Amino acid sequence: MPMEAPPERIQQAAKRIQIMHTDGTNQNFVVARKYLSDAEVICFLGFGFHPTNVQRLLDGVKPRPGVFTLFTTFGLKRPEITAMVHMLQPVLASLGEPDPGFDVLHFLRDKFVWWLEMAARIAAALT
């Protein structure tokens, strides 16, 4: 059964979505790069992976050792996914397996929730 978010939560989240049309020096890019550098898990949802956008976002990012990166590739063809992986690997070494058949909702329901559950089990086993 699909989970439904309350309309007020959806409206709050929608107000926080920002589209950045700058050269990468915008303060939002600085904040995003800091978050990416500090993250334990990075998840790109609906990101187009245009080379210019990847360059702007990842310029100067130095992720923590062992950071794991998940992403959606819905609608991308294998050559596009291969090019995207080659762009990301120099900065984000530990990449999840792309699945072009998963849209964002399917990914969150089936892949991300599963991954979070597994990570929690592993963490519990280690403590």
Number of C-alpha atoms within 10 A of each C-alpha: 3 6 6 7 8 8 9 9 9 11 10 10 10 10 8 8 8 8 7 11 8 11 12 17 10 12 9 15 18 18 11 14 20 15 14 21 19 16 17 14 15 18 16 13 16 12 13 15 19 12 13 10 17 15 15 17 19 21 14 13 17 14 22 14 13 12 17 17 19 18 22 26 24 19 14 17 10 13 9 14 18 12 13 18 18 12 17 18 12 9 14 22 16 16 16 13 11 17 17 15 13 17 15 18 13 12 20 15 12 12 17 17 12 13 13 12 11 12 12 12 11 11 10 9 8 7 5
